[in-house]
Amino acid sequence: FNGTMKRTLGKSGVQCSLLGMGTGTQAWNGSSAQNRKGRKAFVSLIEHAHANGVNYFDLADMYGAHDYMKDAMKNSIKREDAMLLTKTVSRDPTLIKADLERFRRELDTDYIDVVLLHCLTEPGWTEKLKPCMDVLSEAKSKGLIRAHGCSCHNFGAMETAADSPWTDVLLARINPFGIKMDTKNLTPDGKTKDTLNEAEIMDVVAVLKRAHDNGIGVLGMKIAGEGAARDRIAESLQFVLTTGVVDALNIGVLDPSEVDANLKHVESVRVA
C-alpha cells in the first residue's frame, strides 16, 4: 500500500488518494483543532499534505474548513488535483439546496466531488430524508456535485446506507480497537458502547463489505479512535486496509509531521 496511490470510490468514478487528510479534529459548530491553530498553520498543513501526494480532503460545514481549503487552492493547489468531500447536517431540502450554494461559494469552486448527509443516526433515514436525498440527486445530475452519500454514527443507519442504491459513498467508523464505532449491541440504557468486542468489530466489517460489494465507495474514519489510539495508527491501518472493504480513509492531523508519519504507516502495511 501507498498513501498516495489513487483509489476509485465504488461505482461513482470519483478517485482520490488512499490516505486523506481529516480536518475535523475535536470539531463541531464551525470550530476544530485545525482552525484553532490559526489560518497560516491550517492552510500550510493542507498545502503540505497535498505536496506530499494526499489529494483527499475530508471537510464539513461543522468543521469550519471550507475557507481554509479555498485559500490553499488559491495559493498552490489546482482544483482538479484535489478531491473535496464535505458534509451537511441540514435535514430540510431547502436548507440543503442553500448549503450546496454556500459550500461552493466558500470553496470557490463550480463543483464539489462528494457531499454527504452528516452524522446519520436513524435506520429509517432513507424514508425520512428522501426530499433531502432528491436535492443531492438533482445537484449530481446538474454537475454541481459528483457523488452523494452519508456518514453514519449508528449501526442501523450504516446498514441502511449499505443497501441503498442512492448511496454512492459511505463514510464509516472503523478501527481494530472498537473505539468510537457503531454497534447493534447497545448498553442496558440504550446507549452506544464505549468499546466494541472483536465480534462486534467484525459485524461492522461485514456491513462495509456488503456496501463495497454493492458498488458503494467505502471511506474509513476514526482510524485512531478519535485520538484515543493515536500511538497505534500503524496497527489500525494494518487491520483496516487488509479487510479489503475500505477504498480510502482519512486521519485528522494537526502538524505536517503527522502527515509524513501517516504516509509511512500506510507503507508499513503488509498483506499476507
Accessible surface in RSA format (square Angstrom, percent):
REM  Atomic radii and reference values for relative SASA: ProtOr
REM  Chains: A
REM  Algorithm: Lee & Richards
REM  Probe-radius: 1.40
REM  Slices: 20
REM RES _ NUM      All-atoms   Total-Side   Main-Chain    Non-polar    All polar
REM                ABS   REL    ABS   REL    ABS   REL    ABS   REL    ABS   REL
RES PHE A   1    74.19  37.1  26.89  16.7  47.30 123.1  32.92  20.0  41.27 118.1
RES ASN A   2    60.66  41.8  60.49  58.5   0.17   0.4  18.38  44.2  42.28  40.9
RES GLY A   3     0.52   0.6   0.00   N/A   0.52   0.6   0.00   0.0   0.52   1.2
RES THR A   4    43.85  31.2  37.94  38.5   5.91  14.1  17.84  24.0  26.01  39.3
RES MET A   5    75.99  39.4  65.00  43.0  10.99  26.2  74.95  63.7   1.05   1.4
RES LYS A   6   111.50  54.4  85.37  52.4  26.13  62.2  58.99  53.1  52.51  55.9
RES ARG A   7    53.94  22.6  50.24  25.6   3.71   8.8  13.96  19.1  39.98  24.2
RES THR A   8    60.40  43.0  45.68  46.3  14.72  35.1  32.16  43.2  28.24  42.7
RES LEU A   9     0.00   0.0   0.00   0.0   0.00   0.0   0.00   0.0   0.00   0.0
RES GLY A  10    28.40  35.0   0.00   N/A  28.40  35.0  16.48  45.2  11.92  26.7
RES LYS A  11   172.94  84.4 138.31  84.9  34.63  82.5  97.64  87.9  75.30  80.2
RES SER A  12    29.82  25.2   0.21   0.3  29.61  68.2   7.29  15.5  22.53  31.6
RES GLY A  13    41.61  51.3   0.00   N/A  41.61  51.3  29.12  79.9  12.49  28.0
RES VAL A  14     0.08   0.1   0.08   0.1   0.00   0.0   0.08   0.1   0.00   0.0
RES GLN A  15    96.61  54.0  87.97  64.3   8.64  20.6  17.61  37.5  79.00  59.9
RES CYS A  16     0.00   0.0   0.00   0.0   0.00   0.0   0.00   0.0   0.00   0.0
RES SER A  17     0.00   0.0   0.00   0.0   0.00   0.0   0.00   0.0   0.00   0.0
RES LEU A  18     0.00   0.0   0.00   0.0   0.00   0.0   0.00   0.0   0.00   0.0
RES LEU A  19     4.89   2.7   4.89   3.5   0.00   0.0   4.89   3.4   0.00   0.0
RES GLY A  20     1.80   2.2   0.00   N/A   1.80   2.2   0.06   0.2   1.74   3.9
RES MET A  21     4.34   2.2   1.92   1.3   2.42   5.8   4.34   3.7   0.00   0.0
RES GLY A  22     3.17   3.9   0.00   N/A   3.17   3.9   3.17   8.7   0.00   0.0
RES THR A  23     0.04   0.0   0.00   0.0   0.04   0.1   0.00   0.0   0.04   0.1
RES GLY A  24    23.72  29.3   0.00   N/A  23.72  29.3   4.00  11.0  19.73  44.2
RES THR A  25    39.99  28.4  31.82  32.3   8.17  19.5  36.77  49.4   3.22   4.9
RES GLN A  26   137.69  77.0 107.21  78.4  30.48  72.6  50.05 106.5  87.64  66.5
RES ALA A  27    19.32  17.8   0.00   0.0  19.32  44.0   0.47   0.7  18.85  49.9
RES TRP A  28   127.15  51.0 118.84  57.5   8.30  19.5  94.09  50.2  33.06  53.6
RES ASN A  29   126.08  86.9 107.35 103.7  18.74  45.1  20.47  49.3 105.61 102.1
RES GLY A  30    34.45  42.5   0.00   N/A  34.45  42.5  18.68  51.3  15.78  35.3
RES SER A  31    41.42  35.0  40.47  54.0   0.95   2.2  33.02  70.3   8.41  11.8
RES SER A  32     0.00   0.0   0.00   0.0   0.00   0.0   0.00   0.0   0.00   0.0
RES ALA A  33    12.53  11.5   8.80  13.6   3.73   8.5  10.33  14.6   2.20   5.8
RES GLN A  34     0.37   0.2   0.00   0.0   0.37   0.9   0.36   0.8   0.01   0.0
RES ASN A  35    22.29  15.4  12.05  11.6  10.24  24.7   2.64   6.3  19.66  19.0
RES ARG A  36   134.17  56.3  96.54  49.2  37.63  89.6  67.90  92.8  66.27  40.2
RES LYS A  37   102.93  50.2  70.92  43.5  32.01  76.2  35.12  31.6  67.81  72.2
RES GLY A  38    30.78  38.0   0.00   N/A  30.78  38.0  30.76  84.4   0.03   0.1
RES ARG A  39   105.42  44.3  97.03  49.5   8.39  20.0  55.09  75.3  50.33  30.5
RES LYS A  40   179.25  87.4 167.81 103.0  11.44  27.2 117.79 106.0  61.45  65.5
RES ALA A  41    40.65  37.4  26.64  41.1  14.00  31.9  34.41  48.5   6.23  16.5
RES PHE A  42     1.27   0.6   0.00   0.0   1.27   3.3   1.27   0.8   0.00   0.0
RES VAL A  43     9.63   6.3   9.63   8.7   0.00   0.0   9.63   8.4   0.00   0.0
RES SER A  44    51.21  43.3  47.29  63.1   3.92   9.0  28.81  61.4  22.40  31.4
RES LEU A  45     2.71   1.5   2.38   1.7   0.32   0.8   2.47   1.7   0.24   0.6
RES ILE A  46     0.04   0.0   0.04   0.0   0.00   0.0   0.04   0.0   0.00   0.0
RES GLU A  47    42.20  24.2  38.45  29.1   3.75   8.9  14.99  29.0  27.21  22.2
RES HIS A  48    51.60  28.2  45.89  31.9   5.71  14.6  32.94  33.9  18.66  21.7
RES ALA A  49     0.24   0.2   0.24   0.4   0.00   0.0   0.24   0.3   0.00   0.0
RES HIS A  50    39.95  21.8  32.75  22.8   7.21  18.4  21.55  22.2  18.40  21.4
RES ALA A  51    87.04  80.0  44.91  69.3  42.14  95.9  55.65  78.4  31.39  83.2
RES ASN A  52    61.10  42.1  46.28  44.7  14.81  35.7   8.76  21.1  52.34  50.6
RES GLY A  53    27.21  33.6   0.00   N/A  27.21  33.6  25.21  69.2   2.00   4.5
RES VAL A  54     2.38   1.6   2.26   2.1   0.12   0.3   2.36   2.0   0.03   0.1
RES ASN A  55    17.70  12.2  17.70  17.1   0.00   0.0   5.95  14.3  11.74  11.3
RES TYR A  56     0.00   0.0   0.00   0.0   0.00   0.0   0.00   0.0   0.00   0.0
RES PHE A  57     0.03   0.0   0.03   0.0   0.00   0.0   0.03   0.0   0.00   0.0
RES ASP A  58     4.79   3.4   4.79   4.8   0.00   0.0   0.00   0.0   4.79   4.8
RES LEU A  59     0.03   0.0   0.03   0.0   0.00   0.0   0.03   0.0   0.00   0.0
RES ALA A  60     0.08   0.1   0.00   0.0   0.08   0.2   0.00   0.0   0.08   0.2
RES ASP A  61    27.68  19.4  21.30  21.2   6.38  15.1   1.21   2.9  26.47  26.4
RES MET A  62    36.06  18.7  35.94  23.8   0.12   0.3  31.13  26.5   4.93   6.5
RES TYR A  63    26.90  12.6  26.90  15.3   0.00   0.0   5.44   4.1  21.47  26.5
RES GLY A  64    24.64  30.4   0.00   N/A  24.64  30.4  20.92  57.4   3.72   8.3
RES ALA A  65     0.19   0.2   0.02   0.0   0.17   0.4   0.02   0.0   0.17   0.4
RES HIS A  66     7.10   3.9   6.18   4.3   0.92   2.4   3.57   3.7   3.53   4.1
RES ASP A  67    52.36  36.7  50.85  50.6   1.51   3.6  24.89  58.6  27.48  27.4
RES TYR A  68    30.66  14.3  30.66  17.4   0.00   0.0   6.07   4.6  24.59  30.3
RES MET A  69     0.00   0.0   0.00   0.0   0.00   0.0   0.00   0.0   0.00   0.0
RES LYS A  70    50.59  24.7  49.30  30.2   1.29   3.1   7.58   6.8  43.00  45.8
RES ASP A  71    28.54  20.0  28.39  28.3   0.15   0.4   8.50  20.0  20.04  20.0
RES ALA A  72     0.00   0.0   0.00   0.0   0.00   0.0   0.00   0.0   0.00   0.0
RES MET A  73    26.64  13.8  13.12   8.7  13.51  32.2  13.03  11.1  13.61  18.0
RES LYS A  74   145.68  71.1 111.07  68.2  34.61  82.4  81.03  72.9  64.65  68.9
RES ASN A  75    97.09  67.0  60.50  58.5  36.59  88.1  16.94  40.8  80.15  77.5
RES SER A  76    75.89  64.1  39.33  52.5  36.56  84.2  48.23 102.7  27.66  38.8
RES ILE A  77     4.75   2.7   0.98   0.7   3.77   9.1   2.06   1.5   2.69   7.3
RES LYS A  78   136.37  66.5 128.41  78.8   7.96  19.0  78.44  70.6  57.93  61.7
RES ARG A  79    42.93  18.0  37.48  19.1   5.45  13.0  37.42  51.1   5.50   3.3
RES GLU A  80   124.93  71.7  96.96  73.4  27.97  66.6  52.40 101.4  72.53  59.2
RES ASP A  81    60.35  42.3  54.31  54.1   6.04  14.3  13.21  31.1  47.14  47.0
RES ALA A  82     5.64   5.2   0.00   0.0   5.64  12.8   0.60   0.8   5.04  13.4
RES MET A  83     3.30   1.7   2.08   1.4   1.22   2.9   3.30   2.8   0.00   0.0
RES LEU A  84     0.02   0.0   0.02   0.0   0.00   0.0   0.02   0.0   0.00   0.0
RES LEU A  85     0.00   0.0   0.00   0.0   0.00   0.0   0.00   0.0   0.00   0.0
RES THR A  86     0.02   0.0   0.02   0.0   0.00   0.0   0.02   0.0   0.00   0.0
RES LYS A  87     1.63   0.8   1.42   0.9   0.22   0.5   1.42   1.3   0.22   0.2
RES THR A  88     0.68   0.5   0.54   0.5   0.14   0.3   0.62   0.8   0.06   0.1
RES VAL A  89    46.42  30.5  36.11  32.7  10.31  24.9  36.11  31.4  10.31  28.0
RES SER A  90    18.97  16.0  12.20  16.3   6.77  15.6   6.77  14.4  12.20  17.1
RES ARG A  91    96.93  40.7  73.26  37.3  23.67  56.4  49.85  68.1  47.09  28.5
RES ASP A  92    57.10  40.0  56.45  56.2   0.66   1.6  16.62  39.1  40.49  40.4
RES PRO A  93    43.86  32.0  43.25  39.4   0.61   2.2  43.41  35.8   0.45   2.8
RES THR A  94   102.52  72.9  96.38  97.7   6.14  14.6  68.38  91.8  34.14  51.6
RES LEU A  95    99.59  55.5  99.35  71.1   0.24   0.6  99.36  69.8   0.23   0.6
RES ILE A  96     0.00   0.0   0.00   0.0   0.00   0.0   0.00   0.0   0.00   0.0
RES LYS A  97   116.59  56.9 116.26  71.3   0.34   0.8  71.18  64.1  45.41  48.4
RES ALA A  98    56.67  52.1  46.02  71.0  10.65  24.2  53.22  75.0   3.45   9.1
RES ASP A  99    11.97   8.4  11.97  11.9   0.00   0.0   0.00   0.0  11.97  11.9
RES LEU A 100     5.44   3.0   5.44   3.9   0.00   0.0   5.44   3.8   0.00   0.0
RES GLU A 101    79.55  45.7  76.41  57.8   3.14   7.5  34.79  67.3  44.76  36.5
RES ARG A 102    70.48  29.6  70.32  35.8   0.15   0.4  34.86  47.6  35.62  21.6
RES PHE A 103     0.00   0.0   0.00   0.0   0.00   0.0   0.00   0.0   0.00   0.0
RES ARG A 104    41.20  17.3  39.49  20.1   1.71   4.1   5.40   7.4  35.80  21.7
RES ARG A 105   160.25  67.3 143.00  72.9  17.25  41.1  77.33 105.7  82.92  50.3
RES GLU A 106    51.64  29.6  45.89  34.7   5.76  13.7  28.21  54.6  23.44  19.1
RES LEU A 107     0.31   0.2   0.00   0.0   0.31   0.8   0.00   0.0   0.31   0.8
RES ASP A 108   104.82  73.4  83.15  82.8  21.67  51.3  10.94  25.8  93.88  93.6
RES THR A 109    15.04  10.7   0.50   0.5  14.54  34.7   7.77  10.4   7.28  11.0
RES ASP A 110   118.47  83.0 112.04 111.5   6.43  15.2  28.27  66.5  90.20  90.0
RES TYR A 111    60.13  28.1  60.13  34.2   0.00   0.0  44.19  33.2  15.95  19.7
RES ILE A 112     0.02   0.0   0.02   0.0   0.00   0.0   0.02   0.0   0.00   0.0
RES ASP A 113     2.70   1.9   2.70   2.7   0.00   0.0   0.00   0.0   2.70   2.7
RES VAL A 114     0.00   0.0   0.00   0.0   0.00   0.0   0.00   0.0   0.00   0.0
RES VAL A 115     0.00   0.0   0.00   0.0   0.00   0.0   0.00   0.0   0.00   0.0
RES LEU A 116     0.00   0.0   0.00   0.0   0.00   0.0   0.00   0.0   0.00   0.0
RES LEU A 117     0.14   0.1   0.14   0.1   0.00   0.0   0.14   0.1   0.00   0.0
RES HIS A 118     8.70   4.8   8.69   6.0   0.02   0.0   0.11   0.1   8.59  10.0
RES CYS A 119    37.46  28.3  32.36  36.1   5.10  12.0   4.19  10.6  33.27  35.9
RES LEU A 120     3.82   2.1   3.18   2.3   0.64   1.6   3.82   2.7   0.00   0.0
RES THR A 121    73.37  52.2  61.35  62.2  12.03  28.7  36.24  48.7  37.13  56.1
RES GLU A 122    79.71  45.8  79.09  59.8   0.63   1.5  30.66  59.3  49.05  40.1
RES PRO A 123    75.82  55.3  71.76  65.4   4.06  14.7  71.99  59.4   3.83  23.8
RES GLY A 124    39.15  48.3   0.00   N/A  39.15  48.3  32.34  88.8   6.80  15.2
RES TRP A 125     3.62   1.5   3.21   1.6   0.41   1.0   3.62   1.9   0.00   0.0
RES THR A 126    32.63  23.2  28.84  29.2   3.79   9.0  14.32  19.2  18.31  27.7
RES GLU A 127   150.48  86.4 129.49  98.0  21.00  50.0  49.04  94.9 101.44  82.8
RES LYS A 128   138.01  67.3 110.68  67.9  27.34  65.1  84.98  76.5  53.03  56.5
RES LEU A 129     8.85   4.9   8.62   6.2   0.23   0.6   8.85   6.2   0.00   0.0
RES LYS A 130   105.74  51.6 105.74  64.9   0.00   0.0  78.18  70.4  27.56  29.4
RES PRO A 131    65.59  47.8  60.56  55.2   5.02  18.3  64.22  53.0   1.37   8.5
RES CYS A 132     1.64   1.2   1.64   1.8   0.00   0.0   0.00   0.0   1.64   1.8
RES MET A 133    11.04   5.7  11.03   7.3   0.00   0.0  11.04   9.4   0.00   0.0
RES ASP A 134    65.32  45.8  60.24  60.0   5.08  12.0  25.56  60.1  39.76  39.7
RES VAL A 135    22.47  14.8  20.51  18.6   1.96   4.7  21.42  18.6   1.05   2.9
RES LEU A 136     0.00   0.0   0.00   0.0   0.00   0.0   0.00   0.0   0.00   0.0
RES SER A 137    40.86  34.5  35.11  46.9   5.75  13.3  28.99  61.7  11.87  16.6
RES GLU A 138    77.48  44.5  71.62  54.2   5.86  14.0  30.82  59.6  46.66  38.1
RES ALA A 139     4.38   4.0   2.43   3.8   1.95   4.4   4.02   5.7   0.36   0.9
RES LYS A 140    78.79  38.4  67.90  41.7  10.89  25.9  42.15  37.9  36.63  39.0
RES SER A 141    93.63  79.1  49.99  66.7  43.64 100.5  51.37 109.4  42.26  59.2
RES LYS A 142   125.78  61.4  91.67  56.2  34.11  81.2  64.93  58.4  60.86  64.8
RES GLY A 143    44.60  55.0   0.00   N/A  44.60  55.0  30.39  83.4  14.21  31.8
RES LEU A 144    43.08  24.0  43.08  30.8   0.00   0.0  43.08  30.3   0.00   0.0
RES ILE A 145     2.10   1.2   0.48   0.4   1.62   3.9   0.48   0.3   1.62   4.4
RES ARG A 146   101.10  42.5  88.92  45.3  12.18  29.0  30.14  41.2  70.97  43.0
RES ALA A 147     0.05   0.0   0.05   0.1   0.00   0.0   0.05   0.1   0.00   0.0
RES HIS A 148     7.22   3.9   7.22   5.0   0.00   0.0   4.28   4.4   2.93   3.4
RES GLY A 149     0.00   0.0   0.00   N/A   0.00   0.0   0.00   0.0   0.00   0.0
RES CYS A 150     0.00   0.0   0.00   0.0   0.00   0.0   0.00   0.0   0.00   0.0
RES SER A 151     0.84   0.7   0.84   1.1   0.00   0.0   0.84   1.8   0.00   0.0
RES CYS A 152     0.00   0.0   0.00   0.0   0.00   0.0   0.00   0.0   0.00   0.0
RES HIS A 153    45.82  25.0  34.51  24.0  11.31  28.9  21.65  22.3  24.17  28.1
RES ASN A 154    44.18  30.5  40.47  39.1   3.70   8.9   4.23  10.2  39.95  38.6
RES PHE A 155     8.32   4.2   7.08   4.4   1.24   3.2   7.08   4.3   1.24   3.6
RES GLY A 156    17.29  21.3   0.00   N/A  17.29  21.3  12.11  33.2   5.18  11.6
RES ALA A 157     0.00   0.0   0.00   0.0   0.00   0.0   0.00   0.0   0.00   0.0
RES MET A 158     0.38   0.2   0.38   0.3   0.00   0.0   0.11   0.1   0.27   0.4
RES GLU A 159    61.00  35.0  60.83  46.0   0.18   0.4  10.30  19.9  50.71  41.4
RES THR A 160    31.94  22.7  24.18  24.5   7.76  18.5  19.18  25.8  12.76  19.3
RES ALA A 161     0.00   0.0   0.00   0.0   0.00   0.0   0.00   0.0   0.00   0.0
RES ALA A 162     0.10   0.1   0.00   0.0   0.10   0.2   0.00   0.0   0.10   0.3
RES ASP A 163    81.13  56.8  57.22  57.0  23.91  56.5  30.13  70.9  51.00  50.9
RES SER A 164    13.24  11.2   7.19   9.6   6.06  14.0   7.89  16.8   5.36   7.5
RES PRO A 165   138.30 100.8 100.43  91.6  37.87 137.7 114.69  94.7  23.61 146.8
RES TRP A 166    33.21  13.3  23.60  11.4   9.61  22.6  32.10  17.1   1.10   1.8
RES THR A 167     5.26   3.7   0.00   0.0   5.26  12.5   0.00   0.0   5.26   8.0
RES ASP A 168    20.54  14.4  16.73  16.7   3.81   9.0   3.74   8.8  16.80  16.8
RES VAL A 169     0.00   0.0   0.00   0.0   0.00   0.0   0.00   0.0   0.00   0.0
RES LEU A 170     0.00   0.0   0.00   0.0   0.00   0.0   0.00   0.0   0.00   0.0
RES LEU A 171     1.47   0.8   1.47   1.1   0.00   0.0   1.47   1.0   0.00   0.0
RES ALA A 172     0.00   0.0   0.00   0.0   0.00   0.0   0.00   0.0   0.00   0.0
RES ARG A 173    23.17   9.7  22.46  11.5   0.71   1.7   0.00   0.0  23.17  14.0
RES ILE A 174     0.00   0.0   0.00   0.0   0.00   0.0   0.00   0.0   0.00   0.0
RES ASN A 175     0.00   0.0   0.00   0.0   0.00   0.0   0.00   0.0   0.00   0.0
RES PRO A 176    34.92  25.5  15.06  13.7  19.86  72.2  15.72  13.0  19.20 119.4
RES PHE A 177    23.71  11.9  10.27   6.4  13.43  35.0  16.65  10.1   7.06  20.2
RES GLY A 178     0.00   0.0   0.00   N/A   0.00   0.0   0.00   0.0   0.00   0.0
RES ILE A 179    37.06  21.1  37.06  27.6   0.00   0.0  37.06  26.7   0.00   0.0
RES LYS A 180    96.76  47.2  90.32  55.4   6.45  15.3  44.71  40.2  52.05  55.4
RES MET A 181     0.54   0.3   0.00   0.0   0.54   1.3   0.00   0.0   0.54   0.7
RES ASP A 182     2.84   2.0   1.73   1.7   1.12   2.6   1.24   2.9   1.60   1.6
RES THR A 183     7.20   5.1   1.06   1.1   6.14  14.6   0.98   1.3   6.22   9.4
RES LYS A 184   126.52  61.7  98.19  60.2  28.34  67.5  57.63  51.9  68.90  73.4
RES ASN A 185    65.97  45.5  60.79  58.7   5.18  12.5  19.98  48.1  45.99  44.5
RES LEU A 186    94.07  52.4  67.39  48.2  26.69  67.1  67.39  47.3  26.69  71.8
RES THR A 187    43.14  30.7  35.45  35.9   7.69  18.3  37.87  50.9   5.26   8.0
RES PRO A 188   151.88 110.7 105.91  96.5  45.97 167.1 119.81  98.9  32.07 199.3
RES ASP A 189   102.04  71.5  67.35  67.0  34.69  82.0  49.71 117.0  52.32  52.2
RES GLY A 190    46.95  57.9   0.00   N/A  46.95  57.9  24.98  68.6  21.97  49.2
RES LYS A 191   138.25  67.4 133.64  82.0   4.60  11.0  83.39  75.1  54.85  58.4
RES THR A 192    66.22  47.1  49.48  50.2  16.75  39.9  23.55  31.6  42.67  64.5
RES LYS A 193    57.45  28.0  53.26  32.7   4.19  10.0  32.27  29.1  25.17  26.8
RES ASP A 194   129.24  90.5 112.92 112.4  16.32  38.6  37.08  87.3  92.16  91.9
RES THR A 195    77.18  54.9  65.06  66.0  12.12  28.9  42.73  57.4  34.45  52.1
RES LEU A 196     7.36   4.1   0.00   0.0   7.36  18.5   0.68   0.5   6.69  18.0
RES ASN A 197    79.90  55.1  69.80  67.4  10.10  24.3  42.45 102.2  37.45  36.2
RES GLU A 198   139.46  80.1 132.09  99.9   7.37  17.6  47.43  91.7  92.03  75.1
RES ALA A 199    68.74  63.2  57.82  89.2  10.93  24.9  65.03  91.6   3.71   9.8
RES GLU A 200     5.86   3.4   5.46   4.1   0.40   1.0   2.99   5.8   2.87   2.3
RES ILE A 201    10.00   5.7  10.00   7.4   0.00   0.0  10.00   7.2   0.00   0.0
RES MET A 202    88.40  45.8  84.42  55.9   3.98   9.5  76.98  65.5  11.41  15.1
RES ASP A 203    41.60  29.1  39.12  38.9   2.48   5.9   4.48  10.5  37.12  37.0
RES VAL A 204     0.24   0.2   0.24   0.2   0.00   0.0   0.24   0.2   0.00   0.0
RES VAL A 205    13.28   8.7  13.28  12.0   0.00   0.0  13.28  11.5   0.00   0.0
RES ALA A 206    57.99  53.3  47.72  73.6  10.27  23.4  52.55  74.0   5.44  14.4
RES VAL A 207     4.45   2.9   4.45   4.0   0.00   0.0   4.45   3.9   0.00   0.0
RES LEU A 208     0.00   0.0   0.00   0.0   0.00   0.0   0.00   0.0   0.00   0.0
RES LYS A 209   109.59  53.5 109.59  67.2   0.00   0.0  79.76  71.8  29.82  31.8
RES ARG A 210    90.41  38.0  86.19  43.9   4.22  10.0  52.30  71.5  38.12  23.1
RES ALA A 211     0.00   0.0   0.00   0.0   0.00   0.0   0.00   0.0   0.00   0.0
RES HIS A 212    64.16  35.1  54.23  37.7   9.94  25.4  36.80  37.9  27.36  31.8
RES ASP A 213    94.09  65.9  58.37  58.1  35.72  84.5  29.73  70.0  64.36  64.2
RES ASN A 214    72.41  49.9  52.58  50.8  19.82  47.7  17.77  42.8  54.64  52.8
RES GLY A 215    14.29  17.6   0.00   N/A  14.29  17.6   9.90  27.2   4.39   9.8
RES ILE A 216     6.08   3.5   5.72   4.3   0.36   0.9   5.82   4.2   0.26   0.7
RES GLY A 217     0.00   0.0   0.00   N/A   0.00   0.0   0.00   0.0   0.00   0.0
RES VAL A 218     0.00   0.0   0.00   0.0   0.00   0.0   0.00   0.0   0.00   0.0
RES LEU A 219     0.00   0.0   0.00   0.0   0.00   0.0   0.00   0.0   0.00   0.0
RES GLY A 220     0.00   0.0   0.00   N/A   0.00   0.0   0.00   0.0   0.00   0.0
RES MET A 221    14.08   7.3  14.08   9.3   0.00   0.0   4.44   3.8   9.64  12.8
RES LYS A 222    47.33  23.1  36.82  22.6  10.52  25.0  10.81   9.7  36.53  38.9
RES ILE A 223     1.88   1.1   0.06   0.0   1.82   4.4   0.06   0.0   1.82   4.9
RES ALA A 224    11.60  10.7   9.65  14.9   1.95   4.4   9.68  13.6   1.92   5.1
RES GLY A 225     0.39   0.5   0.00   N/A   0.39   0.5   0.00   0.0   0.39   0.9
RES GLU A 226   102.81  59.0  67.53  51.1  35.27  84.0  35.62  68.9  67.18  54.9
RES GLY A 227    18.37  22.6   0.00   N/A  18.37  22.6  14.37  39.4   4.00   8.9
RES ALA A 228    75.06  69.0  32.40  50.0  42.66  97.0  45.34  63.8  29.72  78.7
RES ALA A 229     2.62   2.4   2.17   3.3   0.46   1.0   2.54   3.6   0.08   0.2
RES ARG A 230   168.70  70.8 155.38  79.2  13.32  31.7  60.91  83.2 107.79  65.3
RES ASP A 231   126.12  88.3  86.78  86.4  39.34  93.0  46.84 110.2  79.28  79.1
RES ARG A 232   108.01  45.4 103.23  52.6   4.79  11.4  33.43  45.7  74.59  45.2
RES ILE A 233    19.47  11.1  17.62  13.1   1.84   4.4  17.66  12.7   1.81   4.9
RES ALA A 234    37.77  34.7  34.06  52.6   3.71   8.4  34.43  48.5   3.34   8.9
RES GLU A 235    84.77  48.7  74.48  56.4  10.29  24.5  42.56  82.3  42.22  34.5
RES SER A 236     0.00   0.0   0.00   0.0   0.00   0.0   0.00   0.0   0.00   0.0
RES LEU A 237     0.00   0.0   0.00   0.0   0.00   0.0   0.00   0.0   0.00   0.0
RES GLN A 238    65.56  36.7  65.51  47.9   0.05   0.1  41.46  88.3  24.10  18.3
RES PHE A 239    47.89  24.0  42.81  26.5   5.08  13.2  47.48  28.8   0.41   1.2
RES VAL A 240     0.00   0.0   0.00   0.0   0.00   0.0   0.00   0.0   0.00   0.0
RES LEU A 241     6.37   3.5   0.09   0.1   6.29  15.8   0.49   0.3   5.88  15.8
RES THR A 242    60.49  43.0  27.86  28.2  32.64  77.8  20.62  27.7  39.88  60.3
RES THR A 243    36.32  25.8   5.29   5.4  31.03  73.9  14.63  19.6  21.69  32.8
RES GLY A 244    52.67  65.0   0.00   N/A  52.67  65.0  35.46  97.3  17.21  38.5
RES VAL A 245     5.31   3.5   5.31   4.8   0.00   0.0   5.31   4.6   0.00   0.0
RES VAL A 246     4.57   3.0   0.08   0.1   4.49  10.8   0.08   0.1   4.49  12.2
RES ASP A 247    13.88   9.7  13.82  13.8   0.06   0.1   0.25   0.6  13.63  13.6
RES ALA A 248     0.00   0.0   0.00   0.0   0.00   0.0   0.00   0.0   0.00   0.0
RES LEU A 249     0.00   0.0   0.00   0.0   0.00   0.0   0.00   0.0   0.00   0.0
RES ASN A 250    12.78   8.8  11.75  11.4   1.03   2.5   0.00   0.0  12.78  12.4
RES ILE A 251    10.62   6.0   6.91   5.1   3.71   8.9   9.97   7.2   0.65   1.8
RES GLY A 252    33.85  41.7   0.00   N/A  33.85  41.7   8.83  24.2  25.02  56.0
RES VAL A 253     4.08   2.7   3.70   3.3   0.38   0.9   4.08   3.5   0.00   0.0
RES LEU A 254    55.14  30.7  53.64  38.4   1.50   3.8  53.64  37.7   1.50   4.0
RES ASP A 255    60.54  42.4  60.46  60.2   0.09   0.2  15.87  37.3  44.67  44.6
RES PRO A 256    51.13  37.3  51.13  46.6   0.00   0.0  51.13  42.2   0.00   0.0
RES SER A 257    67.61  57.1  59.92  80.0   7.69  17.7  45.41  96.7  22.20  31.1
RES GLU A 258    67.55  38.8  64.74  49.0   2.81   6.7  32.18  62.2  35.37  28.9
RES VAL A 259     4.49   3.0   3.50   3.2   0.99   2.4   4.49   3.9   0.00   0.0
RES ASP A 260    53.02  37.1  50.56  50.3   2.46   5.8  23.16  54.5  29.86  29.8
RES ALA A 261    39.85  36.6  35.05  54.1   4.80  10.9  39.52  55.7   0.33   0.9
RES ASN A 262     6.35   4.4   6.35   6.1   0.00   0.0   0.00   0.0   6.35   6.1
RES LEU A 263    23.02  12.8  22.52  16.1   0.51   1.3  22.58  15.9   0.44   1.2
RES LYS A 264   146.07  71.3 140.54  86.2   5.53  13.2  84.17  75.8  61.90  65.9
RES HIS A 265    55.18  30.2  54.82  38.1   0.36   0.9  33.89  34.9  21.29  24.8
RES VAL A 266     0.00   0.0   0.00   0.0   0.00   0.0   0.00   0.0   0.00   0.0
RES GLU A 267    90.31  51.8  81.85  61.9   8.46  20.1  21.41  41.4  68.90  56.3
RES SER A 268    54.57  46.1  41.08  54.8  13.50  31.1  39.62  84.4  14.96  21.0
RES VAL A 269     4.54   3.0   0.42   0.4   4.12   9.9   0.54   0.5   3.99  10.8
RES ARG A 270   160.48  67.4 156.25  79.7   4.23  10.1  75.53 103.2  84.95  51.5
RES VAL A 271   107.10  70.5  77.49  70.2  29.61  71.4  77.62  67.4  29.48  80.0
RES ALA A 272   146.04 134.3  71.63 110.5  74.40 169.2 111.53 157.1  34.50  91.4
END  Absolute sums over single chains surface
CHAIN  1 A    11519.0       9147.6       2371.4       6113.8       5405.1
END  Absolute sums over all chains
TOTAL         11519.0       9147.6       2371.4       6113.8       5405.1
